[in-house]
Amino acid sequence: MAYVALSEAEKTFILHGVEEDFRCDGRSRRDYRPMELETGLVSNASGSARLRLANTDILVGIKTEIDVPDPLTPEFGKLEFFVDCSANATPEFEGRGGSDLAQELVLALENAYESPLAFDYRTLCLIPGQQCWKLYIDILILECGGNLHDAVSLAAKAALHNTKLPQVTASLLDAGVTDLIISDNPYDCTRLTIDTVPLLVTVCKIGDYCLVDPSAEEEACSTVSIVVSVSMRNGEAFLSGSHMTGGGAMHRDTMRNCLNLGLSIGEQLNTLLAKVLKQEEERVGPKRPKTVGFLK
């Protein structure tokens, strides 16, 4: 995370605000900062999204290609995450300064998406054991203002919703060889189902209390946080994974409270994100243009 220099007086002020459930920016311990979400920004990508969470700015682009399934999972497609920390986000990311943070975010996303219950990899399979879709999810951190795990997972899920997979037809050639024909019509495509795609919720412990969506200053006051992966199934939220960050420790009762808080907030975020994406789809969603003349 980006380093923020705070004096002891500033840390005490933040700690007392958390204790009184009145944080420095006026939020309670369960509130998120304002968000702005846009999709379909990158024209040469199969799907894209940009999320701004206060001072945290994330851009996600998704590219698709046809690959060979893993022999152990012949009916599954593939996902590959890549995170790049822009040097413009903070001077600490210059050179290879952001490589450790990028690797931490990649591992968190891979663990969250690992379970077939969290993401249905079968929807990416074209021909079992022979051909499948492989999605490259490229994440660029443009600005770092705290709570990167949550922002990255929200932007990635929005980009997956925006991803369009071209329609593929298969024809059988001689000697049993299968030839795939990819449609070049941009409106002849399929969309991914993201209902079960997980979101990451960071629950930060400051003093004796837990809070969500920590700012960069609040992260500097915390010694330990727990990142909770929350997925939706049949309209109910379930915990699909968790891991701890920081060098501190948690009592088991505190950890239980953090997990329950993360599960509750994750359910609210999933519902809100689905609502926002639906509204945007209705407002500017892709519609097949009316064909005229000889194009009919």
C-alpha positions as CSV (number, residue, x, y, z in Angstrom):
1,M,0.0,0.0,0.0
2,A,1.0,3.6,-0.5
3,Y,3.0,5.0,2.5
4,V,1.3,7.8,4.4
5,A,3.3,9.8,7.0
6,L,1.2,10.5,10.1
7,S,2.2,11.9,13.4
8,E,1.2,10.3,16.6
9,A,-1.4,13.0,17.2
10,E,-3.0,12.3,13.8
11,K,-3.1,8.6,14.5
12,T,-4.7,9.3,17.9
13,F,-7.3,11.5,16.3
14,I,-8.2,8.8,13.8
15,L,-8.4,6.1,16.5
16,H,-10.7,8.2,18.6
17,G,-12.9,8.9,15.6
18,V,-13.2,5.1,15.0
19,E,-14.1,4.5,18.6
20,E,-16.9,7.1,18.4
21,D,-18.1,5.7,15.1
22,F,-17.5,9.0,13.4
23,R,-14.5,8.8,11.0
24,C,-12.5,11.8,9.7
25,D,-14.6,12.1,6.6
26,G,-17.9,11.8,8.5
27,R,-18.6,8.1,7.7
28,S,-19.5,5.4,10.2
29,R,-17.5,2.2,10.4
30,R,-19.8,0.5,7.9
31,D,-19.9,3.2,5.2
32,Y,-18.1,3.3,1.9
33,R,-16.7,6.4,0.2
34,P,-18.5,7.6,-3.0
35,M,-17.9,5.5,-6.1
36,E,-18.0,6.2,-9.8
37,L,-18.3,3.3,-12.3
38,E,-18.0,3.3,-16.1
39,T,-17.9,0.4,-18.5
40,G,-17.0,-0.1,-22.1
41,L,-14.2,2.5,-22.1
42,V,-11.5,0.6,-24.0
43,S,-12.6,0.1,-27.6
44,N,-10.0,-2.5,-28.5
45,A,-10.8,-4.8,-25.5
46,S,-13.5,-7.4,-25.2
47,G,-14.7,-5.8,-21.9
48,S,-13.5,-2.9,-19.7
49,A,-14.5,-0.9,-16.7
50,R,-13.1,2.0,-14.7
51,L,-13.9,2.4,-11.0
52,R,-13.1,5.5,-8.9
53,L,-13.5,5.0,-5.1
54,A,-12.7,8.4,-3.6
55,N,-9.0,8.8,-4.4
56,T,-8.5,5.2,-5.6
57,D,-8.7,4.9,-9.4
58,I,-8.8,1.5,-11.2
59,L,-8.9,0.6,-14.9
60,V,-9.6,-3.0,-16.0
61,G,-9.4,-4.3,-19.6
62,I,-10.2,-7.9,-20.6
63,K,-8.9,-9.6,-23.8
64,T,-10.0,-13.0,-25.0
65,E,-8.4,-15.7,-27.0
66,I,-9.0,-19.4,-27.8
67,D,-6.7,-21.8,-25.8
68,V,-6.5,-25.5,-25.0
69,P,-8.1,-26.6,-21.7
70,D,-6.0,-27.9,-18.8
71,P,-5.9,-31.8,-19.0
72,L,-7.1,-32.0,-15.4
73,T,-10.1,-29.8,-16.1
74,P,-11.0,-30.5,-19.7
75,E,-14.5,-28.8,-19.4
76,F,-13.2,-25.6,-17.9
77,G,-12.0,-22.3,-19.5
78,K,-9.2,-20.2,-18.1
79,L,-8.8,-16.8,-16.3
80,E,-5.5,-15.0,-15.9
81,F,-5.0,-11.9,-13.8
82,F,-2.3,-9.2,-14.3
83,V,-2.0,-6.1,-12.1
84,D,0.2,-3.1,-13.0
85,C,0.8,-0.4,-10.5
86,S,1.3,2.9,-12.4
87,A,4.1,5.1,-11.2
88,N,1.7,8.0,-11.4
89,A,-0.3,6.5,-8.6
90,T,2.4,7.0,-6.0
91,P,6.2,7.6,-6.3
92,E,6.7,4.3,-4.4
93,F,5.6,2.4,-7.5
94,E,8.5,3.6,-9.7
95,G,10.6,0.9,-11.1
96,R,9.6,-2.4,-9.4
97,G,8.3,-0.7,-6.3
98,G,4.7,-1.9,-6.9
99,S,5.6,-5.5,-7.8
100,D,4.9,-6.9,-4.3
101,L,1.5,-5.2,-4.1
102,A,0.6,-6.3,-7.6
103,Q,1.5,-9.9,-6.7
104,E,-0.6,-9.7,-3.5
105,L,-3.6,-8.5,-5.5
106,V,-3.2,-11.2,-8.1
107,L,-3.1,-13.9,-5.5
108,A,-6.1,-12.5,-3.7
109,L,-8.1,-12.5,-7.0
110,E,-6.9,-16.0,-8.0
111,N,-7.9,-17.4,-4.6
112,A,-11.3,-15.8,-4.8
113,Y,-12.1,-17.1,-8.3
114,E,-10.6,-20.5,-7.7
115,S,-13.8,-22.3,-6.6
116,P,-16.2,-23.3,-9.4
117,L,-19.0,-22.1,-7.1
118,A,-17.5,-18.6,-7.3
119,F,-17.1,-18.5,-11.1
120,D,-18.5,-21.0,-13.6
121,Y,-15.5,-21.9,-15.8
122,R,-17.7,-24.2,-17.8
123,T,-19.2,-21.2,-19.6
124,L,-15.8,-20.6,-21.2
125,C,-15.5,-24.1,-22.6
126,L,-16.1,-24.5,-26.4
127,I,-15.1,-28.1,-27.1
128,P,-14.3,-30.2,-23.9
129,G,-10.7,-31.2,-23.9
130,Q,-9.9,-29.3,-27.1
131,Q,-10.8,-25.6,-27.2
132,C,-11.8,-23.1,-24.6
133,W,-11.9,-19.3,-24.0
134,K,-9.0,-17.8,-22.0
135,L,-9.7,-14.4,-20.5
136,Y,-6.8,-12.0,-19.7
137,I,-7.9,-9.6,-17.0
138,D,-5.5,-6.7,-17.0
139,I,-5.8,-4.3,-14.1
140,L,-4.1,-0.9,-14.0
141,I,-3.9,1.0,-10.7
142,L,-4.0,4.7,-11.8
143,E,-4.3,6.2,-8.3
144,C,-3.9,4.7,-4.9
145,G,-6.1,6.1,-2.1
146,G,-6.6,3.0,0.1
147,N,-8.7,-0.1,-0.1
148,L,-7.3,-1.5,-3.3
149,H,-8.6,-5.0,-2.8
150,D,-12.3,-3.9,-2.8
151,A,-11.8,-1.5,-5.7
152,V,-10.0,-4.0,-7.9
153,S,-12.6,-6.7,-7.3
154,L,-15.5,-4.3,-8.1
155,A,-13.8,-3.1,-11.3
156,A,-13.0,-6.7,-12.4
157,K,-16.6,-7.9,-11.9
158,A,-18.0,-4.9,-13.8
159,A,-15.5,-5.6,-16.6
160,L,-16.6,-9.2,-16.8
161,H,-20.2,-8.1,-17.1
162,N,-19.2,-5.9,-20.0
163,T,-17.2,-8.6,-21.7
164,K,-18.6,-9.9,-25.1
165,L,-17.6,-13.3,-26.4
166,P,-17.9,-13.7,-30.1
167,Q,-20.3,-16.4,-31.3
168,V,-18.4,-19.6,-32.3
169,T,-19.6,-22.4,-34.6
170,A,-17.7,-25.7,-35.1
171,S,-17.5,-27.7,-38.2
172,L,-16.0,-31.2,-38.5
173,L,-13.3,-31.7,-41.1
174,D,-11.5,-34.7,-42.4
175,A,-9.8,-37.1,-39.9
176,G,-12.0,-35.8,-37.1
177,V,-10.4,-32.4,-36.9
178,T,-12.8,-29.7,-35.6
179,D,-12.6,-26.2,-37.2
180,L,-13.9,-23.2,-35.2
181,I,-15.4,-20.3,-37.1
182,I,-15.6,-17.0,-35.1
183,S,-18.3,-14.5,-36.0
184,D,-17.0,-11.1,-37.0
185,N,-20.4,-9.5,-36.3
186,P,-19.9,-7.3,-33.1
187,Y,-23.6,-7.9,-32.2
188,D,-23.4,-11.7,-32.6
189,C,-21.9,-12.4,-29.2
190,T,-22.7,-13.9,-25.8
191,R,-22.3,-12.4,-22.3
192,L,-20.9,-13.9,-19.1
193,T,-23.1,-14.6,-16.1
194,I,-21.6,-12.8,-13.1
195,D,-24.2,-13.6,-10.5
196,T,-21.7,-15.7,-8.5
197,V,-18.6,-13.7,-9.2
198,P,-17.0,-12.8,-5.9
199,L,-16.2,-9.4,-4.4
200,L,-13.5,-8.7,-1.9
201,V,-14.3,-6.8,1.2
202,T,-11.5,-5.5,3.4
203,V,-12.3,-5.3,7.1
204,C,-9.7,-3.3,8.9
205,K,-9.0,-3.4,12.6
206,I,-8.1,-0.1,14.3
207,G,-7.9,-0.2,18.1
208,D,-10.7,-2.5,19.3
209,Y,-13.1,-1.9,16.4
210,C,-13.5,-3.1,12.8
211,L,-14.4,-1.0,9.8
212,V,-14.7,-1.3,6.0
213,D,-13.3,0.8,3.2
214,P,-10.3,2.1,5.0
215,S,-8.6,5.2,3.6
216,A,-4.9,5.4,3.1
217,E,-4.6,7.2,6.4
218,E,-6.7,4.6,8.2
219,E,-4.6,1.8,6.7
220,A,-1.5,3.5,8.2
221,C,-3.2,3.2,11.7
222,S,-4.0,-0.4,11.4
223,T,-1.7,-3.4,12.1
224,V,-3.9,-6.1,10.7
225,S,-6.8,-6.5,8.2
226,I,-8.8,-9.4,6.9
227,V,-9.9,-9.6,3.2
228,V,-13.2,-11.5,2.8
229,S,-14.3,-13.0,-0.5
230,V,-18.1,-12.9,-0.8
231,S,-20.1,-14.6,-3.5
232,M,-23.9,-14.8,-4.1
233,R,-25.7,-18.1,-4.7
234,N,-29.5,-18.4,-5.0
235,G,-29.9,-14.9,-3.6
236,E,-27.8,-15.5,-0.5
237,A,-24.3,-14.4,0.3
238,F,-21.7,-17.0,1.2
239,L,-18.0,-16.9,2.2
240,S,-15.8,-18.2,-0.6
241,G,-12.5,-17.3,1.0
242,S,-10.5,-15.0,3.3
243,H,-6.9,-14.1,4.1
244,M,-5.2,-11.7,6.5
245,T,-2.9,-8.8,5.6
246,G,-0.5,-6.9,7.9
247,G,1.8,-8.1,10.7
248,G,-0.7,-8.1,13.5
249,A,-2.9,-10.7,15.0
250,M,-6.6,-11.1,15.8
251,H,-8.6,-12.7,18.6
252,R,-10.9,-15.4,17.4
253,D,-14.0,-13.4,18.5
254,T,-12.7,-10.3,16.6
255,M,-12.1,-12.5,13.5
256,R,-15.6,-13.8,13.7
257,N,-17.0,-10.3,13.9
258,C,-14.9,-9.2,11.0
259,L,-16.1,-12.2,8.9
260,N,-19.7,-11.5,9.7
261,L,-19.3,-7.8,8.9
262,G,-17.5,-8.6,5.6
263,L,-20.3,-11.0,4.6
264,S,-23.0,-8.5,5.3
265,I,-21.2,-5.7,3.5
266,G,-20.4,-8.0,0.6
267,E,-24.0,-8.9,0.1
268,Q,-24.9,-5.2,0.0
269,L,-22.1,-4.4,-2.5
270,N,-23.2,-7.3,-4.8
271,T,-26.8,-6.1,-4.8
272,L,-25.8,-2.5,-5.4
273,L,-23.3,-3.4,-8.2
274,A,-25.9,-5.5,-10.0
275,K,-28.4,-2.7,-9.8
276,V,-26.0,-0.1,-11.2
277,L,-24.9,-2.4,-14.0
278,K,-28.5,-3.1,-15.0
279,Q,-29.3,0.6,-15.0
280,E,-26.3,1.4,-17.2
281,E,-27.2,-1.4,-19.6
282,E,-30.7,0.0,-19.9
283,R,-29.4,3.5,-20.5
284,V,-26.5,2.9,-22.9
285,G,-26.6,-0.9,-23.5
286,P,-25.6,-2.4,-26.8
287,K,-28.6,-2.6,-29.2
288,R,-28.6,-4.1,-32.6
289,P,-28.9,-1.3,-35.1
290,K,-31.9,-1.4,-37.5
291,T,-30.8,-2.8,-40.8
292,V,-31.9,-1.0,-44.0
293,G,-31.6,-1.5,-47.7
294,F,-29.7,-4.4,-49.1
295,L,-28.4,-5.2,-45.6
296,K,-31.8,-6.7,-44.6
